[in-house]
Amino acid sequence: MDYLLINNMQFHAYHGVYQQETKVGNTYFVDLKLGLDLTKACKSDQLEHTVNYASVFDEVKLAMEIPCKLIEYLAENICTNLSKTFQQIQTIEIKVTKINPPIIGQLESVSVILLR
């Protein structure tokens, strides 16, 4: 299997359980590893034989704009939307990272990784 990696997409979004998170928002990073057959794209040099990563970014951005409580839920929604939109994607590995979560103590980020 071939992979298209899209790394460190950054968004300001309003996900979270606590009221402050939904008002102030937070910084999130999304990493994707999309499994698909890139044989045609490697030989043809044509965009239609691969997944347009700009379009993938747009889909992720749309999902990030819909507030939810859990990053697990958010990651699953992104996977579901990408699978529906881009039929050539066979597998998805997604990592969603929330920077500076509202926890008392020293903590840089929390992440969730899903394999679909």
Secondary structure, DSSP 4 states (H G I P E B T S, - for coil): -EEEEEEEEEEEE---SSHHHHHH-EEEEEEEEEEE--HHHHHH--GGGS--HHHHHHHHHHHHTS--S-HHHHHHHHHHHHHHH-TT--EEEEEEEEES-S-SS---EEEEEEE-
